[in-house]
Amino acid sequence: MISLKKVGFLINPIAGMGGAVGLKGTDGLAEEARRRGAKPVATHRAETALKKLLGLDALFFTASGKMGESALRRCGLEYQVVCQTSEESSAEDTKKTCRSFLEKGADLVVFCGGDGTARNVSGVIRSQVPIIGIPAGVKMHSGVFTISPQAAGELIRGYLEGDLNVRETEIVDVDEEKYRAGTLDTKIYGIAATPYKPALVQERKQIYSASSEEEFKEEIAIFASEFMRDGSAYILGAGTTTAKIAEVLRVEKTLLGVDVVKDGRVICTDASEEDLLGIIDEVGEIKIIVSPIGAQGFVLGRGSQQISPKVLRKVGPENLIIVATPHKLKETPRLLVETGDFDLDETISGRRQVICGYRIAQLKDVEASSRVGMDQSGSF
């Protein structure tokens, strides 16, 4: 007789709210994010994963209200509230809930949030029980996250049905104050066990720093400085490759933010989604330049949520320009988009040119992360 599987499940309801409004994180800034008009995203992403678990023979342990109970109820899954939490969820609520999961003998712990949530969860769970992260944060460098909420649902089901093995991976977080100031300072906080299926789990972000990398970035930047003379405004996403473009143009660039350049000058620094939408209405012709996250391959949907589905639809997917050095492309097995808008991700997907040098481009497949691992029928 197969015993009922027990799953600890929690949501960080404020995770990801800081992205579209340009805060580069939400830790300690939930009220500021709301003041800027941010909308919650984590619960919807959690429910997208949970809906793939209908019919699974499992009992979910969870926290009260927005931290899990409400989502499980709406999705029609069997659950038990094991921890009462505050209305405004906190890191301590996450840790307290995770301690309850261990006390109840959970076979797996699933959380929805970003690297801060992963750090809080793994700090309690350690390697006692495997954990899976449903991606919802502004930044996600840890190896416990799946490439999409849909992939999380598939990974949870596969593990509980005994089809998947577990691997150890690193829990990584950034210093958010330094991050907002333009410095990427990452630190490994621990090791966690996580179910693993290569197509469904993201890799840790990689930073490449060879001398040849800088030469190719320079080539890309010189080429970009030439085609950017066409009178269009250009939205520059985050990263060192787009920063090199700004350097060649001799303009200031927010390394970890989104900026807009037109006719050789910056017209908006560290832009939010609202800023970008306003600029699009003002300038008319506008294009977007982005670079994939090293090793992970995300072109859109991670790190630059200011370039939102609304922004992308107004600009037009045909005006999306991808840049990356040859080495980054070689070390990045796939390019992914995960904007939260399934139809838009499908539109952006397909064979696309990636500028990788001076007047040099490679054709690469760009995939909607929600479809990675699916067969032709649309099933995983």
Disulfide bonds with the S-S distance in Angstrom:
none
